[in-house]
Amino acid sequence: MDIVELLAEDGVVLRTGVSSKRQALNALATLAAEQFGVEEARTVEALLEREALGSTGLGGGVAVPHARIEGLERVCGLFIRLDQPVAWAAVDERPVDLIFGLFAPPRDGAEHLRALAAVSRFLRSADRREQLRTAGSADEILALLVDAATVRAA
């Protein structure tokens, strides 16, 4: 699975003005509502419920919040780069500035897990994380995601 296939058309956002994990999850839910037509309040609730089970902060300044949401036909993703990292209770206690949100239909199991694995593998690379952090625009970030998918396919 290529993570670029998961992304919404305008699914890469550079975000300012977020100063907490909750605000980041709210921003993610707002974007999901805009891109996928899901209910924003229910999406925030689902993301918070998942975080209550354990932090989705993977370390290295990365988080992959995810939730099952009614109204989706397939697994979808959004990428947000924050201008300032926020505390996330990540495994390494490092604040998060790279967020890849995943949303799946309620009864989707295997595809959701494959998407989580693909995103985690992609963001595991310190070089890729640095490229994502230094990219000058959402289009540059999208190009990095497309290039990574192209390299794996070759």
N, C-alpha and C positions, 0 to 999 in steps of 0.2 A: 504494500500500500504506500502510495506517495502522498506525503502530507499536503502538497500543493493541491491535490484533488479534493481535500477536505475543506479548503478555504472558500468562504463566500466571495462573491465578486469584488466587494469592497471590504474584504475581511482582514486587512492589515491596517492598523491604526497606530499613530504616534500620539501618545496621550500626555497632557500636562494637567496639573492641578489635582492630582490624586495623591493623598497623603496617608492612606491607610489601606489595609487589606480589604475591608468592607467597601470602601469607595471604589477600589479596583474591581471587585466583584459586581458592584452596581454598574460600573461602566461597561463591563463585559455583558451583563444582562441587557443593558440598554442597546448595545450594539447587536446582540442576538435578536432582540425584538425587531430592530430595524431591518436586519439582514434576512431573518428566517420567518418573521411574522409570528413569533411565539409571544406568550404573555410575559411581560417584563417582570412583574411582581412574583409570579410563580417561578420564573427562572432564577431570580435572586434567591428565593426561598430554597430551591433545589441545590444551588451552589453552596449556600450556607449549611444546609443539611449534610452535604458531602464533606465539607470542611470540618464539621463537628465530629465526623468519624475518624479524621486524621488529616493532617496538613497535606496539601497537594504540592507543597514546595519541595522540589527535587534536589535542590542544592545548586550552587554555581549561579545564583541569582535568577533561577528559573522556577516557574510554577505551571502546572498543567491542571487547572481546575476543570472539573467535568461533571456533567449531570445528565440524567435522562429526562426528556421533556416531551410532553404530549404535543402532537401536531407536526412532528418531524417525520419525514419519509426515510431519511438516511442519516448517517453520522456526518456532522458538519463541524467546522472549526473556524476560529477567529484568533488573530494574533495581535496583541497589544504590547507596544514597548513604552514603558513609563519613562518620563524625563528624570524622575527621582525615584530610587528604589524605596520600597515600603517593607516593613516588618511582615513576615509571613509564617513564622514558626517552621521554617524549612529544616530539613534534616541536618544541614550544616550551620543553621542559625543565621545564615547570610540573608540580607534583605533581597527582595525580588524586584526586577525591572523588566523581565521578559516573561510574558504570560501567553500561553497557548491554550485557549479555552476549547473544550470539546463538548458537543451536545449530541445525544443519541436518542432515538425513539425508545420508549419505555421497555419494549420487549426485545430489543436488539442486544445480543450478548457478545457473540464472537467478533463482529465487526468493530464494536466499541473497544474491545480489548486489543484488536490489531491496530486500531488507530492510536490508542494510548502507547502501545509499544513503538510504533513508527515515530511518533512525536518525541518520545523519550530518547530513542536512539539518535534522532537528528540533533536534539538539543544537548546531548551528552558531550559533544565536541567543543572544547574550549575555543578553538579557532572559529567555529561557526557562531558561537555566542558573541565573540568579540566583533565579528563582521556584522552581526545583527545590531549590536550596540553602536557601531560607528557609521552605519548606513545613514545617508543624509535625508532619505525620504521613505515613505511607505512603498513607493514603486521600487526603490533599490532593495528593500527587504523582500518584496515579492520576487524580484529577480534572483536573489540569493536562494529562496525556497525553490524556484523553478530550476535553477542551475543544479542544486543538490539532487532534485528528482531526475534530471537529465543524466547526471553523472552515474547515479545508481542504475539507471535503465540501460546504459551503454555497456 
